[in-house]
Amino acid sequence: MNAVKYVPVLIGIVMLGSVWGFFEATLGAFLHLVNSPNKGEIMTSFGIMVMSASAAIYRPKNTISFMLGVGVVASLVKGVDLLFLPLDSHVLRVMVVIPLEALSFGITASFLYRILRSKRILHASVGALSAYGSFLLLATVYIYGGVGSSFWVGKGLSDAILFTVSNGTIAAVLGAITADLGFRAGETLRLKVAEYTSRSPLLYYLASLALSGILWAARTRVA
């Protein structure tokens, strides 16, 4: 019976991860195709918005684990590209980036929830600092994990910090904005979720899984 109480959270992880992954695979791919400037920063801020909404809707006890779950699902949705396209290093890198963004958001939110009381400051701070954290984790993994491009060969920690400051600032500004938007939207959706689950929880969970399936199916057709 104890496992049953985790079903709503797991369904939420799948649904929200599917939403994030769908847009990473469609909007993100489009921005990459047209070589849009700051495409990485834009998609990072979108991920922050989804995770902010997720935090507001579910208020998970373990924010880090919850966000990692959402990030892993989103990464798998993006990974559908590998079934239809030749092995693409860009796709693989994005699949690594998404969980790192989720990890950074989870750690940042878990820490700031304990020390900040003003919601506006909290939301903006979580968005900005998690964006910086994402870029720092990304650079560190690229340098020491050997999964980045040749640009990262021979780089060190100081280069990772410089990369974070120079490339993460736009994402931090956007993240501060989208985090607040996400939290606000999540608070509204939380009331709707509570209403629907109180009326017919089974119907709500089936509808959530159906939405996730539609996004995966639509994602496959796009690929």
C-alpha positions, -999 to +999 in steps of 0.1 A: +000+000+000+029+024+007+039+022-030+004+035-041+010+069-026+039+075-050+017+068-081+005+104-085+041+117-082+054+092-107+027+100-132+035+137-127+071+131-134+063+112-166+038+139-178+060+169-170+091+153-183+072+145-215+062+181-219+097+193-214+112+167-237+087+174-264+096+210-266+134+202-264+129+179-293+108+203-314+115+239-305+150+231-295+157+213-327+142+242-347+164+268-329+194+246-336+184+242-373+181+279-379+213+285-358+194+309-335+216+329-312+214+320-275+194+288-283+209+270-254+200+298-230+164+299-243+159+262-239+175+263-204+151+289-193+122+269-207+133+239-187+135+261-156+099+271-162+087+235-165+106+225-133+093+256-114+057+247-124+065+211-113+077+222-079+046+243-073+022+216-084+036+187-065+058+203-038+079+171-036+095+162-004+127+153-022+131+180-048+164+167-062+151+132-069+118+146-083+135+170-107+160+144-118+131+121-127+115+148-148+149+155-164+155+118-172+121+115-189+127+147-209+161+134-219+146+101-231+120+120-252+149+139-268+167+106-274+140+095-298+161+113-324+186+086-322+161+061-335+156+080-368+188+099-374+225+089-377+243+091-344+244+128-337+268+142-311+245+173-306+216+150-296+238+131-272+251+163-256+215+176-252+206+143-235+234+149-210+225+186-206+188+180-196+195+159-165+223+183-154+198+212-156+173+191-135+200+183-110+211+220-107+175+231-102+168+205-076+199+213-056+193+251-058+156+249-049+162+225-020+187+249-005+169+282-012+135+269+000+151+268+035+165+303+037+143+325+016+107+336+025+098+361-001+083+342-030+093+367-057+129+367-045+129+329-040+116+322-075+140+346-093+169+333-072+162+297-080+158+304-117+190+325-119+213+303-097+201+270-112+209+284-147+244+293-136+247+259-119+236+241-151+263+258-171+289+251-145+279+214-143+279+212-181+313+227-185+327+204-157+312+173-174+325+183-208+360+189-194+364+160-171+339+136-186+353+138-221+319+141-237+322+177-251+336+189-284+373+194-291+370+229-277+371+215-242+403+195-246+429+208-222+405+231-204+404+234-166+382+246-137+390+282-143+378+278-179+346+262-166+340+292-143+347+317-171+323+298-194+296+298-168+298+336-162+301+345-199+275+321-213+253+315-183+243+351-175+217+354-203+202+321-192+203+333-156+183+365-165+158+345-186+156+318-159+148+343-132+118+354-153+106+320-164+110+306-129+086+331-115+062+325-144+065+287-139+058+289-101+028+312-107+014+288-133+021+259-111+002+273-082-029+278-104-025+243-118-021+228-083-056+240-075-069+224-107-050+191-100-064+190-065-099+196-078-097+169-105-081+143-083-107+148-056-135+143-081-121+113-100-084+104-093-084+075-117-097+095-146-072+123-139-042+098-138-054+081-170-057+115-187-022+124-176-008+092-190-028+097-222-013+132-226+022+118-221+015+091-247+002+117-272+034+138-267+056+108-273+036+098-304+037+133-317+074+135-310+079+103-330+061+117-360+081+149-358+113+129-358 
